[in-house]
């Protein structure tokens, strides 16, 4: 006889033979497996910081009795019966993760990119060729942002209602006053803000000393 199964799973087939002398019965366990469909990998969070646990998962449009192989880094390979793992990367960069799902009928592969960044730490503002926080009006001051650590950094400077981008910028100070130059350094996983105060003064010009009498 032929048997058509509409849903994958484990089935017990019972067969009984009978004649005038008696009967005999046997049972047979059969597992019906569905072929593998399309794999859809995902990671959260992504981007992620170094040393932060990332949940990596895979969904399958079809397939049963699957086993998974996770190729995470060089020499880091995990084998699981579940469609998810947790892993933390120790270095920044773009990580290429490959996942293989397989059963007795075949296998399928999928690739996922995970972006790992170093958090922003130790932001400072340095002034180029400036020994103090006092400058003459009409001067142009060069500023530079520095970090202890951080990757894929976006730099944004702000002075009053003006803004600039880039690690190095130049600001002009045409008038006297007290100014605060602020810098935000950020990436997808962190950010820091630092400010530097500048006092701008007009140079002393035309100073004269007068007396009413030359001899007193």
C-alpha angles and dihedrals in degrees: 000000000000127000127204117199118196098190131042118244145095116304132185113217114203119201124185126184120196136181136155091286097053142281140279125202130195133181127213125192114213127182117209113205128198119223118249118266130190121325120222114190125198138178132199126227098024117192092037137179123249114271091019118125113248122201108222118188141169130210122200126205090211140356140095137211090031129175121196133216118195120200101195106158139342106309092358108114124156129194118203140163089215127078094236143059137178120226139163124209119221098205134045125250142083109309120204111211121191123195126194123195118191144170134169092288098054146290142266133203135211133181129213131187117218119191113214119191137187110239119245111263133171104009115191136172117224125192115218115230092351119120099185143022093255121091136171119255112260092035127132114221123199117216129193130191119221132189136193090210139354141112135212089021125187114202123207123178126195131191114172104303095343127091138185136181132219136069092268124042139164123221126192120215107200097170137043120259146096115291134184116207112199130193128196117198115191146160133176095285106037148000142200135193128211130179134202123199122220127189113204118198135181114245116249110254137172096017111174134175117214131183128191095228133024093212124038 
